[in-house]
């Protein structure tokens, strides 16, 4: 994610400090495309999808208003790239969680996937919103988003399959287990993003601990009891 522009302070004629406008962001090695995506991610985080425009992303990136259009001729094109970047970062969180979990323990790995999913969604609601819905971008042309989503689903399915091979599941219908897990994490994330927790008396600071409790309850529910 692009770093926020640094503000400095100078003395005005009367000696009173006055803020200098944020410095224009430099992009390196001619990577204007990535600089625009980073700028759009900032805008998305600050104000949601409606706050993103190609012109404003250009301003944040420190280039002329016409410069972005060879990369992103429309807002939809820019938002498609943003959704792909968001999904790629999301996949990275899940991969990192799996790297820290023993391959020999599929239930722990399934828990790790679910918690990485929920923690990322809770901490990055605007990014999760854009890549988990089709409202703001061209889903059909988002090739890397499809690849990253397929990677996550394949990792989940293999984890569930390994749990079944080890005789750890109450049901060996892998489709049911996988869809139930996806529904659980997606539903929880949507409840958080859509502001439902307040209606249920769940404080914001409890969101992650509640996520952990819900995931543990789910894992316990699908596990075969001794």
C-alpha positions in Angstrom: 0.0 0.0 0.0 1.4 3.4 -0.9 2.9 5.3 2.0 1.0 8.4 3.1 2.7 11.6 1.8 4.8 13.3 4.5 3.7 16.6 5.8 6.3 19.2 6.9 5.9 22.5 8.7 7.3 26.0 7.8 7.1 29.4 9.5 4.6 31.8 8.0 5.4 35.5 7.9 3.9 36.0 11.4 6.0 33.2 12.8 3.0 30.8 13.1 3.6 27.2 11.8 1.7 26.4 8.7 1.4 23.0 7.0 2.9 22.4 3.7 0.7 20.4 1.3 1.6 16.7 1.0 4.6 16.0 -1.2 3.8 14.5 -4.6 4.5 10.8 -4.6 7.4 9.6 -6.8 7.1 6.4 -8.7 10.3 4.5 -9.4 11.5 2.8 -12.6 8.6 4.1 -14.6 6.1 1.9 -12.7 3.3 4.3 -13.1 0.7 1.5 -13.2 1.6 0.3 -9.7 1.8 3.9 -8.3 -1.8 4.4 -9.6 -3.0 1.2 -8.0 -1.3 2.1 -4.7 -3.0 5.6 -4.9 -6.4 4.0 -5.6 -6.0 1.6 -2.7 -5.4 4.6 -0.4 -8.5 6.3 -1.8 -10.5 3.1 -1.3 -9.4 2.8 2.3 -10.2 6.4 3.0 -13.6 6.7 1.4 -14.7 3.5 -0.3 -15.3 2.8 -3.9 -17.0 6.1 -4.6 -13.9 8.0 -3.6 -11.8 6.4 -6.3 -11.3 8.1 -9.6 -8.6 7.9 -12.3 -8.0 11.7 -12.0 -7.6 11.6 -8.2 -5.4 8.6 -8.4 -3.2 10.5 -10.8 -3.1 13.5 -8.4 -2.1 11.2 -5.5 0.6 9.6 -7.7 2.0 13.0 -8.6 1.4 12.9 -12.4 -0.7 14.8 -14.8 -4.5 14.0 -15.1 -3.9 12.5 -18.6 -1.0 10.3 -17.7 -2.9 7.3 -16.3 -5.1 6.7 -19.3 -2.8 4.5 -21.3 -2.9 2.1 -18.3 -6.4 2.7 -17.1 -8.7 4.4 -19.6 -11.7 4.1 -17.2 -12.4 3.9 -13.5 -13.6 0.3 -14.0 -10.2 -0.6 -15.5 -8.5 0.9 -12.5 -10.8 -0.7 -10.0 -10.3 -4.1 -11.7 -6.5 -3.7 -11.1 -7.2 -2.6 -7.5 -9.4 -5.7 -6.9 -6.6 -7.9 -8.3 -4.0 -6.3 -6.1 -6.3 -6.6 -3.0 -7.0 -10.3 -3.7 -3.3 -11.0 -4.2 -2.5 -9.4 -0.8 -5.4 -11.5 0.7 -3.9 -14.7 -0.7 -0.5 -13.7 0.8 -2.0 -13.5 4.2 -3.5 -17.0 3.9 -0.3 -18.5 2.4 1.7 -17.0 5.3 -0.7 -18.5 7.9 -0.4 -21.9 6.2 3.4 -21.7 6.2 3.3 -21.4 10.0 1.0 -24.4 10.4 2.2 -28.1 10.3 1.1 -29.9 7.1 0.4 -33.0 9.2 -2.4 -31.3 11.1 -5.2 -30.5 8.6 -7.7 -29.2 11.2 -5.2 -26.7 12.5 -4.5 -25.7 8.9 -8.2 -25.3 8.2 -8.4 -23.1 11.3 -5.4 -21.1 10.1 -7.1 -20.4 6.7 -10.3 -19.3 8.3 -8.7 -17.0 10.9 -6.4 -15.5 8.3 -9.4 -14.8 6.1 -11.4 -13.2 8.9 -8.5 -11.2 10.4 -7.7 -9.8 7.0 -11.3 -8.9 6.3 -11.7 -7.2 9.7 -8.5 -5.2 9.4 -8.9 -4.3 5.7 -12.7 -3.9 5.2 -12.5 -1.6 2.2 -10.1 -3.9 0.3 -12.2 -7.0 1.2 -15.3 -5.2 0.0 -13.9 -4.5 -3.4 -12.5 -7.9 -4.2 -15.3 -9.9 -2.6 -18.1 -8.3 -4.6 -18.5 -7.7 -8.4 -20.1 -4.2 -8.0 -17.0 -2.1 -8.5 -14.9 -3.8 -11.1 -15.0 -6.1 -14.2 -15.0 -9.5 -12.7 -14.7 -11.3 -16.1 -11.4 -9.6 -17.0 -9.8 -9.9 -13.6 -7.5 -12.8 -14.5 -5.1 -12.7 -11.6 -8.0 -12.3 -9.1 -9.5 -15.6 -10.5 -6.1 -17.3 -10.2 -5.6 -16.2 -6.6 -9.1 -17.1 -5.6 -8.6 -20.5 -7.2 -5.4 -20.9 -5.3 -7.2 -20.2 -2.0 -10.0 -22.6 -2.8 -7.6 -25.3 -3.9 -5.6 -25.0 -0.6 -8.8 -25.2 1.4 -10.1 -28.2 -0.5 -6.8 -30.1 -0.1 -6.8 -29.3 3.6 -10.4 -30.6 3.9 -9.5 -33.7 1.8 -6.5 -34.4 4.1 -8.7 -34.2 7.2 -11.1 -36.7 5.6 -8.2 -39.0 4.7 -7.1 -39.0 8.3 -10.6 -39.8 9.5 -11.0 -36.5 11.3 -14.3 -35.3 9.9 -17.9 -36.1 10.8 -18.8 -35.8 7.1 -16.7 -36.9 4.2 -18.7 -34.8 1.7 -15.9 -32.4 0.9 -18.2 -30.0 -1.0 -20.5 -29.6 2.0 -17.6 -29.0 4.4 -15.9 -26.6 2.1 -19.0 -24.6 1.3 -20.0 -24.5 5.0 -16.6 -23.1 5.9 -16.7 -20.5 3.2 -20.3 -19.5 4.2 -19.1 -19.2 7.8 -16.2 -16.9 7.1 -17.8 -14.9 4.4 -21.0 -14.4 6.4 -19.0 -13.3 9.5 -16.9 -10.9 7.4 -20.0 -9.4 5.8 -21.7 -8.9 9.2 -18.6 -7.0 10.4 -18.3 -4.9 7.3 -22.1 -4.1 7.1 -22.2 -3.0 10.7 -24.3 -5.9 12.1 -22.2 -6.4 15.2 -23.5 -3.4 17.0 -27.1 -4.7 16.7 -25.9 -7.9 18.4 -24.1 -6.0 21.1 -20.7 -7.0 19.9 -18.1 -4.2 20.4 -15.6 -3.4 17.7 -12.7 -4.4 19.9 -14.2 -7.9 20.3 -14.4 -8.6 16.6 -11.2 -10.6 16.3 -11.7 -12.6 19.5 -15.3 -13.3 18.4 -13.9 -14.5 15.0 -11.6 -16.9 16.8 -14.4 -18.3 18.9 -16.7 -18.8 15.9 -13.9 -20.5 13.9 -13.2 -22.8 16.9 -16.9 -23.7 17.2 -17.0 -24.5 13.5 -13.9 -26.7 13.6 -15.3 -28.5 16.6 -18.6 -29.0 14.8 -17.1 -30.6 11.7 -14.7 -32.7 13.7 -15.3 -36.4 14.4 -15.6 -36.9 18.1 -13.5 -39.7 19.8 
